Amino acid sequence: MTDPNSSPSRRAAARDDVPLGPGGRPALAQRRVFGGPGTRRVVYAVVFEVLAVLFVTVLLTLVGKEANSSLVLAIANSTIALLWNLAFNTIFEAWERRSGTTGRPLKVRVAHAVLFQFGLVCMLVPTVAFILQVSLWEAIVIEAGLLVFFFLYTAVYAYCFDSVFGLPDSASEPPAGTSTAHPASGVDVVTGPIDRV
């Protein structure tokens, strides 16, 4: 009987230079593409936004909006979302530092998500109304549809990106047989306190 972990793809994935994608399968790229997590984040965000602009333009055109206005709206929404993300997270992290909040418990994460989305919608609804020359109510309906689209798009995009390029290091399991111990603390980040004999 053969060991399922001895297949060529599993052996290749076990090497440090071949990242794993979702489900532990080897990433399609078969090698590390990005020099570090910062580069990976930038590529992820830029490709995400470029595809989002294309998809939103097509979707709005399909529901009867003018192609030029749809493209302008898609670019404006992406720009606003990126700038709001930077500004909001800077403000939120400054609040965390001042308040002494650490570890981001669930209630803080929920507050972060709700406040971020609320602020974004408050900026995007008037933008939609202005660019598409529609009422605020129509803009709310359009924005609600875009929120549903982006919820699904984000999940599919993240899965596909990770399948091609592998999971980020922060989400990857350490290779078998390697220690996850932090020597100075005496704690293994996976199993807990290290027994010292």
VENHU-V890941 format. One record per residue. N is the residue number from 0. PSI is psi as a letter, one per 20 degrees, with the letter a starting at -180 (999 if undefined). Layout:
((N	PSI) (N	PSI))
This chain:
((0	p) (1	q) (2	p) (3	h) (4	i) (5	j) (6	q) (7	h) (8	h) (9	g) (10	g) (11	g) (12	h) (13	h) (14	q) (15	h) (16	i) (17	o) (18	q) (19	q) (20	a) (21	q) (22	j) (23	j) (24	q) (25	q) (26	q) (27	h) (28	h) (29	j) (30	r) (31	p) (32	h) (33	q) (34	h) (35	r) (36	h) (37	g) (38	g) (39	g) (40	g) (41	g) (42	g) (43	g) (44	g) (45	g) (46	g) (47	g) (48	h) (49	g) (50	h) (51	g) (52	g) (53	g) (54	g) (55	g) (56	g) (57	g) (58	g) (59	h) (60	h) (61	h) (62	j) (63	j) (64	q) (65	p) (66	g) (67	g) (68	h) (69	g) (70	g) (71	g) (72	g) (73	g) (74	g) (75	g) (76	g) (77	g) (78	g) (79	g) (80	g) (81	g) (82	g) (83	g) (84	g) (85	g) (86	g) (87	g) (88	h) (89	g) (90	g) (91	g) (92	h) (93	g) (94	g) (95	g) (96	g) (97	h) (98	i) (99	j) (100	p) (101	q) (102	i) (103	m) (104	r) (105	g) (106	h) (107	g) (108	g) (109	g) (110	g) (111	g) (112	g) (113	g) (114	g) (115	g) (116	g) (117	g) (118	g) (119	g) (120	h) (121	h) (122	h) (123	h) (124	g) (125	h) (126	g) (127	g) (128	g) (129	g) (130	g) (131	i) (132	l) (133	r) (134	r) (135	h) (136	g) (137	h) (138	h) (139	g) (140	g) (141	g) (142	h) (143	g) (144	g) (145	h) (146	g) (147	g) (148	g) (149	h) (150	g) (151	g) (152	g) (153	g) (154	g) (155	g) (156	g) (157	g) (158	g) (159	g) (160	g) (161	h) (162	h) (163	g) (164	i) (165	r) (166	q) (167	q) (168	h) (169	h) (170	j) (171	q) (172	q) (173	q) (174	q) (175	p) (176	i) (177	q) (178	q) (179	j) (180	q) (181	o) (182	h) (183	h) (184	i) (185	k) (186	p) (187	p) (188	i) (189	g) (190	i) (191	b) (192	q) (193	p) (194	p) (195	p) (196	999))
